[in-house]
Amino acid sequence: MIQKYKILKGLLHSEKGSTLLPFNKYVFEVYKSANKTEIKKAIEQAYKVKVKDVNTMIMSGKWRRVRFKPGKTPDWKKAIVTLRQGDKIDVTT
């Protein structure tokens, strides 16, 4: 099993993520090799909450140009985690 701090890269602070907060949903950036059960266990251990559901998606990187040479930003994985009613994660940082 992968350690919890190797699965979770961080909590994403975005406009879409802030609109999901009233529904008790939080958005995390996770490693691409992590599956839903590993993500669930890592969040429960790290934040001491109960996870109800985990939805994951692979976000494809974007094409950028640096000094006339095209390049691509890396692909990454995003997890939207729904918590049990009454549980919260402090996002005031």
C-alpha atoms as one frame of an Amber mdcrd trajectory, in Angstrom:
protein
   0.000   0.000   0.000   1.179   3.500  -0.829   1.546   5.948   2.072  -1.135
   8.623   2.451   1.266  11.500   1.864   2.487   9.920  -1.370  -1.057   9.674
  -2.765  -2.359  13.163  -1.981  -0.533  16.045  -3.646  -2.794  18.718  -2.240
  -6.171  20.345  -1.939  -7.083  22.391  -5.022  -8.362  25.924  -4.488 -10.347
  26.879  -7.580 -13.619  28.505  -8.473 -15.258  25.175  -9.261 -13.938  23.669
  -6.044 -15.381  26.499  -3.986 -18.816  26.027  -5.583 -18.763  22.367  -4.510
 -18.084  23.137  -0.822 -21.773  23.590   0.146 -22.412  20.056  -1.160 -19.653
  18.714   1.145 -17.357  17.953  -1.825 -13.625  18.699  -1.928 -11.216  18.620
  -4.883  -7.746  17.075  -4.514  -4.799  16.612  -6.839  -3.588  13.020  -6.543
  -0.955  10.829  -8.174  -1.987   9.233 -11.463  -1.325   5.699 -10.238  -3.657
   5.988  -7.210  -7.036   4.276  -7.366 -10.292   5.249  -5.624  -9.896   2.981
  -2.595  -6.352   4.223  -1.924  -7.519   7.833  -2.219 -10.395   7.166   0.190
  -8.131   5.574   2.809  -5.513   8.333   2.487  -8.052  11.129   3.006  -9.666
   9.352   5.955  -6.266   8.920   7.631  -4.928  12.390   6.839  -8.000  14.464
   7.746  -9.822  12.153  10.234 -13.119  12.241   8.304 -15.380   9.616   6.699
 -15.483   9.578   2.898 -18.796   8.771   1.246 -17.764   8.784  -2.425 -14.719
   9.390  -4.654 -14.847  10.474  -8.302 -11.601  10.637 -10.282 -10.627  12.067
 -13.637  -7.441  12.438 -15.647  -6.849  16.035 -16.700  -4.875  16.228 -19.918
  -1.996  18.659 -20.172  -2.162  21.733 -22.362   0.047  22.620 -25.293   2.275
  25.623 -24.611   5.009  27.333 -26.545   8.342  28.397 -25.060  10.729  30.326
 -27.317   9.128  29.101 -30.540   9.242  25.445 -29.469   5.987  23.651 -28.684
   5.740  21.657 -25.503   3.084  20.056 -23.340   2.372  20.434 -19.632   2.068
  17.087 -17.857  -1.190  15.166 -17.450  -2.511  14.977 -13.881  -5.270  13.298
 -11.910  -8.043  15.052  -9.993 -10.280  13.504  -7.330 -13.601  14.945  -6.168
 -14.298  13.575  -2.697 -17.740  13.616  -1.071 -17.704  13.504   2.734 -20.306
  12.139   5.103 -22.769  14.716   6.450 -21.341  16.545   9.446 -17.682  16.060
   8.461 -15.593  19.022   7.219 -12.063  19.734   6.058 -10.584  23.082   7.051
  -9.675  24.947   3.837  -8.720  28.308   5.334  -5.098  28.317   4.151
